Amino acid sequence: MSLEPGIAQSELPRRERVTVCVVARPRVQLLSLILLALIQCQEGQGASEGADHWTYQAYDRPEIPVVRSGWIANPIDSFILTKLRDAGIKPAKPANADTLIRRIQLDLIGLPPSVEDVNAFRNSHAVDPQFAIRALVDRLLASPHYGERWGRHWLDLARYAETDGFEHDAVRPHSWRYRDYVIDSFNADKPYDRFAREQIAGDEFWPGEPQALIATGFNLLGPDMVDSSDQVQRRLNTLNDMTDTTSSVFLGLTLGCAKCHDHPFEPVSQREYYQVQAFYTPVDFIRDRSVPTSPERRKFEADVRRYESHPDVRKFRRFDAIARSRLEARQGKRKFSTREIIRSLSSAQKKERMALEKKISGLRKPYLPKAMTIAYPRGDWKPTHVLHRGDYKQPRDEVAPAFPHVVGSSPASARSRRELADWITTRSNPRTARVIVNRIWRHHFGRGLVDSSSEWGVNTPEPRHLDLLNWLADEFIRRNWSVKEMHRLILMSATYRQSILAHESALRLDHENRLFSRWSPLRLEGEIVRDSLLALGGELNATMHGRSVFPPIPAELFRGAKGWTVSKGRENHVRRSIYIFARRNLRFPFLEVFDAPDSNLSCAERETSTTAPQSLTLLNADDVVNAANKLAGMIERLHDETNRQAMYAYRRILGRPPTSEERAIGVEFLATSPLSELCRALFNVNEFVYVN
């Protein structure tokens, strides 16, 4: 199969790909040529007209619409209600207090509220809904669990994994430090422009700050064939991955289609692709760079002094020094290997040395924290060339670092990643703030203001709420690029507080809910389902940070200690799912069945499937059975009567009391079945795995 001339099918955008089979039959050849002509025609149109598209245009701060309504809680609602009224639609009524606290808590920290939390919020909400919601949002944003929840969204984008992928899928022992960096950054509400700068060029902005160095690991998180026989191609693959991921994650711009030819649909040439890549060409890829903080370095130096002064270490060093002196006396002064030193010893001396070595091995050697980073410059770097059809064996014109003209002009001095990061995060860049604000909105509502999250181009239709998007982006920058401020703004809106019960006009005129006329139920990610089960069973280990853990998995999935060595201690099996070891070639089964993303690629939008294995998992998985048994035991210790047990099970698992019919069915069920079975049944209702 081929695409001539110069069109690589795999490089076309996912929704626009065509397959052209060139075979001997004249009719098929003619059809192929027609299709290629159409593609090339569209390519020309994209290059000439795309720069006028809304995604590439600068924007001004829109005026907040003046709308008179008691429904409006903040400016977001003014934009939303204006569109609803224009369409003749009424917004949904507010959700009740029980629904709201579960929605907000799962949204912000990914854990269900306790019965006590629900009761307290309900009482506060009855007095002053706005105050109650604000207090809840502030409390959850201050929780360390917030960073674990929202950091996971970013790790999807960053294609985070702890192995290389491909056949050998070798372990990257220091990748987890990037995960912890992301969690801490979200918890600290690090300004997004700083967050972006650290990941693109932290080593240039803040060369002495360990966290800024760890952040640059973002660039190396993609799959990597370390043992490739073609190391030039391996390096090019990594540079391509850096270029593609940086542009899609921070700009919502898919540059990858311009590797082999001018972009078929966007106003980006092949030359411009390699000009962007030229910012990365000089870098070194460092898989084990020391990244100590000042206290860690001081501790390391103290540990070195303590280690070197230990009697056994000093005796061992003296033993080898004497043996080396004897060798020098016989053979002359030169460097002797450890093997030569050992060979020169008598049998008794060898035994004595071995005993000393064994003693020393029991001592803890000083250790400096390491991380996977990039660094600038690379001493032997070569200039960047446009590569004909993306082939490094066919270099064409040499190019210097520059930005795509359609998004902004480049200063003549542009050379470093620092300048690339400054350009991406400048307030005048028309894309960066809008892209991240749209991502935040999408995670809250299940749909972005722009349907696509990472593919903003000439095929992206103008959103119905473009003014709201532009206002939010401008407000985001005015609030110092604060993600937590965006949460507060969105969650305090009446739009977010709507119930799932739509007004008749909304069902008729906005059946896809594109105008946000009601709340659309959201399926929980696998991590949140598992974490909720552990929390409900009272077993969740809230320990943060550190090396990843290996909970038990079915033996038939991966045999051998190299692949999945189960962590010792039950406490390590019940940590939050973000701390489970992320192996590319073996996703943790519970998470995979609930649509965990492929970490070989940046994932902006997780798929949401409904499959039989999901139901079977929620019925039979060890975590589910164990959570049901643990929760049933806790309820039985609190209540003796089946009526109260059924009531509490509903309130704990679903966050609300049962209806009179549900309670009657629950009591009848408990007359013949254990409480653990009722708990397991409630884990299997849609309401448990969805946010209403």
N, C-alpha and C positions, 0 to 999 in steps of 0.2 A: 504494500500500500504506500502511495506517495502523494505528495501535494506539490506540484510544480507550477510555476517557478517560485521557489523561496517561501512557500507558506507551510508552516508546521502546524498540523491540526491540533496537536496537544497544547499549542500556545494560544489558541483562540479562547475567548471567555467561555465559561461553562455553558451558558445559555445560548451561545451563538455558534457552537461547533458544528461543522458539517464533515461528513466523511466522503472523500472523493476517491474512487477506485479507478485507477487508470489501467485498462486492460486492452487487449488487441482489438475488440469489437469497435467499429467506427462510431456507432450510435453512443456507446458509453463514453468514448473519447470526447465526442462532441458535447455531451452533457457535462463532462468534467470541465471542459474549457469554459462553458457558459457559467458554471458555478464559480470558477476561479475569477472570471471577469466581473461577476457580481460582487465578489469579496473585494477585489481590487478597486472597483468603483466605489464601494462603501468606504474603503480605506481612504480614498482621496477625499470623500465628503467629510469623514471624521476629522482629518487633518485641517481642513479649511474652515469648517463650521463649528467644531467642537469648542473652540475657545470662547464662544458666545453662550455656551450652556450655563445654566444656573449654578452648577457645581463648581465652576471655575471663576465665577464672578465674585468680586468683593461685595460686601453688604453693609448697609447702615443699620443702626439700631431702630427697629420699627417703633412707632407709637403704640402704646397699650390701648386697645379699643375701649371706648367708653360705653359700658353696658350697665343698665340699671337692673339689678337682680340681687335678692338676698342670698342666692345660691353661691355667689362668687366669694371665695376665700382669699385668693391672691391673683396676681396678674395672669398666671397660667389659665385660670378659669375664664378670664375676659376673652382671651384668644379662642379658647375652646367653645365657649357659649356663643360667640359671634358666628362661628361656622355652623353650629347646631341650629341657631335661629334662622340663618340664611337657608338652611335645608328644610326648615319646618319640623325640627326634631326637638323633643324635650329630653333633658338628661335624666338618668336613673336616680332614684332616691338613694340617700346615704345607706351604706351597709351598717349593720348593728355593731355594737361594741365588741361582742365576742368574735365576730368575723374580722373586724379591723385589727385587733391585737394579734390574732394569728397571722393575718396577712402581713402586717408590718414586721413582726418578729421573724417570720420565715424569710422575708425579703431582705432584711438587714443583717441578721446573724445566722440564719439557716438552722435554727433550733426552735421547737415548739414551746409555747408559753406554759408555765405551770398553772394548775387550778387556782392557786393563790394569786398569781399575776393577773389572771383573767378576772377574778373577783374584784381585785383592787382597781383595775382599769375600768371595769364596768361601773363601779361606784363613782369614780372620778369623772368618767365620760357623761354620766347622767347629770352632773352638776355643771360642767363646762367642757364640752367636746373639744374645742380648740386647744384649751390648756392641757387636757389629758393627752391628746395626741402629741403635742409639742414635747411634753415631759417624757413620754414614751420614746419618741424619736431621739431625743437628746441622750437618754439613758442607753439606748441600744447603740448609738454611734460612739459612745464612750466605752463600749464593751470590747475587750480584745478579740471576741469572736467575730466582730464586724470585719476585721482584716482577713480572717480565715474565709469568710463568706465571699467578700468582694474581691479578695486576692485570687480566688479560684477563677473568677471571670477573666481576669487578666492573664492567668497562666494558660487558659485556652487560646487566647490571642498569641501568646508568646511561644506556642508549640512546645510547652514545657514537658520534658521527660528526663529520666536519669540514666538512659542508655543511648547507644549510638544508632540503634536500628540496624537494618540490613541483616545479613546472614548471622553474624556473630553477636550482634546486639550487646556489645561490651558495655560494662558499667562505667558511668561517669561519677566518681566517688564524691565530687564536691558540688554537684548541681543543686542540691538541697539548699545551699546558701542563697541562691537566687530566689528560691521559693520563700525563704524566710525574709529576704529583703523586700519582696513584694508585699507580704503580709504586714510587715512593720511600716512600710510606706503608706498603705491604706489606713492603718490604725493612727498614724501620726498626721493624717490628712496632708501629706506632702503636696504642695502645689503641683498641679499636673504638668506645667511647663518645666519645672525642675525634675519631676519624675521622668519625663521624656528625655531631657538633656542628659540625665545620668545614664540612661540606657544606651543612648546613641553615642555619647562621647564623655562619659564620666571621668575617664582617665585623663582627658585633656582639660576639662573644667576644674576638677578637684583631684589632682594626682596623689595627694597624700591622704585621702579619705577612703578607708576600706569599703564602705558601703557604695560609694560611687564606682569603685573598681568592680565590685561584685555585680553591680547593675549592668555593666557592659557584657556580662554573660548572656544577656538577651540576644546578642548577635550570633552566638554560637549554639543556641539551643536546638537548632534543626538537626535532622539526621545526618550522619557523617560516616563514610566508609573509610575508617582509619587505615585499614590494611590494603587499600586499593593499590593495584599495580601501576596505576597512572596517577601520581601525586599532583601533577599539574591540573588534571581534570578534577581531582578531588578539591583542590583549592578553589578552582573556578566555580564548582557547585556550591561551595560555602559562600563565596562572594555573591553569587546569584541569589542564594537564599537570603542573605543579609539585605540585599537591594530590594527584593520583592517584599519581604516581611516588613521592613521599615516603612516602605511606601504604603502598603495596604493597612497596617495597624495604625499608623499615625495620621495618614492623609486620606485613607479610603480610596487609594489610587492603585489600580492593578497595572504595574509596569511590566510584569513578567512576560506579557505578550509581545514586548518589543525587543526581546533578546535576539531573535533571529531575523527580524524585519521590522519596518515601521509598524506601529500599533495599528491593527485593522480598524479600530473604532474610536480610539482616543487620539487627541492631538499631541501625541508623543512619538518622536522618531526613534529609530534604533540608535542613532548617535547619542540622543539624550539619555537613553537607558544607560549606556556605558559612561556617560559623563557623571551620572549619579553614582554609578558603581566606582568611579575613580576616587570618590571620597574614602572608600574602604580598601582600595588596592594596597596601600602601604602597610596595613596592619599585620601584627603578629597574632596568631591564635595560641593562647596560653591556657592549657587545661589544668594546671596546678600552681597557680600564682599565690604566693603568700600574701594574705590580706589582714594582718593583725591591726586591731585598734591600739592606741597608745597603752592602755592598761594591759592588754594582752601581750604586747611586746615587752613591757616591763616584767610581766610574769614569766615570759619565756626566758628572758635574760637571767632572772633569779633562778629559774629551774635549771638552766645550763650550769650556773655556778654550783648549785646544790648537787647536781648530777656528777659534775667533774670532781667535786670534793669528796664524794662517797668513797670510803676505804676500799671497797671491792673494785671500783672503777680505777682508782689510782694504782692499786696493786696490779690490775690487768694491764694498764698502760705501761707500767714499769717493767712488767714481765716481757711485753713485746719489744720495748725499747732495748732491753739487755740483749734479747735474741737478735735484734737488728744490728746492734753494735758488734756482736760476735761475727755475724755474716760479713759486715763491712771490713772487719779486721782480716778475714780470710780472702775476700773477693774484691775488696776495694769499695770506695764510697759510691753508691748509686741507689736508685729507688728499688726496694724489694716488695714483691706482692705478699699478701697475707698467706697465700699458699706456700711460697718459698720459705717464709718464716716458720710455719708449722712443720714443714718438711725437715728443717734443720734441728728440730727439737728431739730429745731422747723420748723414749716411751713414757717415762715417769713425768717428764715435763709436759708432754702432750696431755696426759691425764689431768695434771694440775691446771693447765690452761683451759681445758674443757670444763672443769669444775667452776673456775672463775667466770667463764663465759656464761654458764648456766645461771649463776647467781646474778650476773648483770642483766640478763634477759628478763629477770623478774622485776627489775626497776623500770619505772615509767620514764621513757625518754622525753625530753622537751619537745613540744610540738607547736608549730605555728599554724593558725587556721589558713586553709587554702581554698581557692575558688577558681572557677573557669572564667577567664576574662579575655579581652582583646587589649592590645597596646599599640601605641604609635611612637615612632615609625618602625617599620621593618627594614633592617639594614640592606637587604639585597632585593628590594622590591623593584619591579619593572614597570614602565609606563603602561597606562591603560590604552587598549586599542579597541576599535569597533571590530567585532568578530563576525565574519561572514557566516550566516546561518548559525551563529552561536558556537562556532567551532574554533577552539584556541589555536588550531593548526592553520587557520586561515585568517590571520590578523589583517586589518585594513588600516584606516587612518588612526593616528594617535589622538587621544582626546584628553582634555584637562577637566578637573572637577567643575561641575556647573549644575544649576537647577533646571528642571523642565521649564521652558519659556512660558508655557501656558499658565503656570502657577506663580511665577514671579521671576524677575530678572536677577542675574547673578552679579555680585561685585567682582571686579577684575581680580581681586586678591583671594577669592574663594579657593581654598585648598584643603582645609582640614574638616574633620567630622564636627568639630566645634562650630564651624560656620554652617554646616548642614543642620545641626541641631538648632542653632539660632534662627535659621530661616524657617524651619518647621514650626517653631514655637513663637514666632513673631506674631504680634497682635493683628498685623495686617494680612496674615495668611488666611485665605478665605475658607480653608478646609479644616484645619486642625481642631479648633474649638467645636465646630459644628459636628465633626465626626465623633468626638468623645461624648458630647452631650447627647447625641442620638443613641449612642451605645448605652448610656446610663438610662435614658428613657425606655429603651427597648427592654432592658433587664427588669425594669419596674412594671411595665405594662404588657410584655410579651410581643409587642410590635413597636418598631421605631417610628418616629415621625417621617423618616425616610425608610422605605421597606428594606433596602439593602444596607448592611452595616459596614462592609469593607469594599464594596464595588460601586463607587460613585463615579459615573461617567456619562457619556452622551446618551446612553440608553436608559439612564435613570430618570423617570418622569418627575416633574416638579411636584413636590409633596403638597397636599392640601393645606398643611399647616406650616408653610415656609416661613411666614412671619413669626410664628411661635418659635421655630427652630432658630431663626436669626436672633430673636430677642434672648432666648436662653443662652446661646453662644456668647453674645455680648455680655450678658449678666454673669456668666461663668467667669469670663476674664476680669470683669469689674470686681468680682468677689475673690480675686487672687487665685484663680484657677482651682478653687476648692471643690473637690468632689462631694465632701460632706455637706457643703452649703447647697449643692444641687439636690442632694437627697432631701434636705429640709424643705426646700422650695417645692419639690414635686410631691412629697408625702403630706405636706400641709395643705395641698390643693383639694378643692371639692371634687375635682376630676378623679383623683386617686381614690377618694373615699366612696365612690359610687358602688352600688350593689350590682350583682349579676342579673337582677330582675329588670330587664329593659322596658322602657315605655313602648307602647304599641307603635308609635310613630318611628321609633328607632329600629324596631324589628322590620318595619316595612321599607324604610328609606335608607337604613344604614346596617343592613344585615351582616356585613363583614366587620362592623365596628371600626371602620377607618376614621371616623370622626370622634372616636372615644366617647360615645354616648352612654357607655356602661362599662362595668368591669368584665373582662374576659378571663375565665379560669385558666390558670397556668399550671402545667405539670411540673412537679419538683424534679430536680436533677437527681441522679443516683446517689451522689454524695450526701444530699440533704435527706433523702429517704433513709439511708443507712445511719446517718448521724442522729436522726430523729428516733429511730428504733433504739439505738444505744442510750439516748437520753431518757426515753420513756422507760426503759428497763433499769435505769439508775446506774448504768455501768460506764457511761461516757467518761473517758479519761481526758480532762481538759488541759493536759500538759501541752505547751506550745513549743515550737521550734525544734531544731535538732535533726539528726539523721532520720531518714525515713524508716518506717516499720513494715514488717512482712506478716500480715495476719495469715491464718491458715487458708489454703485453697485446696480444691480437690486434687489428690495426688496424680490423677491421670492427666491433668492439664500440663504439669511440668515436673518432670522427675530430675533428680540430681541437685546437689547442694549449690551448684553454680547458679542455677536459675532462680530458685525461690527458697531460701533458707528461712523457715518460719522463725520469727522473733521469739525469744524466750520471755515467758511471763505473760499472763493474761492481760495485764495492764497495757501491754504494747499492742494487743490485738483489738483494743477498744478505743483507740485514739481516733480523732476526727479523720475523715476520709482524705483530706488534703495532705495528710502526712503518710499515706500509704505509698510505698515505693512505686514509681511510675516507670514501668518497663514498656518499651515501645512494642515489642513483639508478644507481650502477654499482659493485656489489660486486666485489672482485678475483676473477676467474674461478675460480682454483684453490680459493679459500676458499668460494666460493658453491657449488661442486659438492659440497663436503663439509659442507653445511648451515650456512653462516655465518648468523647471525641477522639479522632485519630490524631495523635500528637506529631505525626510527620508533617502536618500542615497547620497553619494558623487557622483557628476556628473562631469565627465571629458569631455564628448562630448554630447552636446544637440542634440536631434532628430530634424530633419527638415522635416516637413510634408507639404503637399499641400492639403487643405481641403476647402469644401464649406463654413464652418463657418468663415474662414479667409476672404473670399471675402465679405460675408455679414457684417462682422465687419467693414471692410474698406469702406463699403457703408453707413452703418446705425448707427454705434456707436456714442454716444454723442460727444466724443473727436474728431472724424473725422468731423462730421457736424459742430461743433463749430470752428475747425481749418480752415475749408473751408470758413466759413462765415467771420471769422476774417481776414484771408489772402486776401480774395476778397475785403474787405473794405479797407485794406491798399493799394492794387494795384490800386483801383479806385481813391483813394486820390492822387496817384502819376501820373496816366495816364487817359486821357479821351477817347482816341481812342481805339477801340477794337483790332486793330492790335498790338498796344503797350501792351495792357493788356494781350493778348495771349502770346506775346513774354516774358513778365516779369514772367508770371505764370510758363512757362516752365523753365526759368532760375532759379527761386527761388525754385521750387519743385524738379526738376531733375538735377539742377546744370549745365545745358547746354542750348544753344538757340535751338529753334525748327527747324526742317528742313523746307524747303519752303512748302512742302506738309502738314506737321503738322500745320504750321502757318495758311495756307489756311483753313484747317479743323476747327481750333480753331476759326478763325474769322467767319466762316459760322455758327458754333455752337452758338457763342455769339450773333448772329443776332436774335435768338429766345429763348435763355436760359440765366439765370443769370451767372455771372462770378464765383459765388460760386460753381455752378454745374461743370464748367470746372475744377476748383481746385479739387473737389471731384473725378472727373474722373481721373485726373493725380495721385491722391493718390492710385488709383487702377491699375496702370500699373506696370508690373513687375520691371521696372527700378527703381521705388521708393523704393521697399522693398528689392532690391538686390544691392550689391556693385559690380560694373563692373570695 
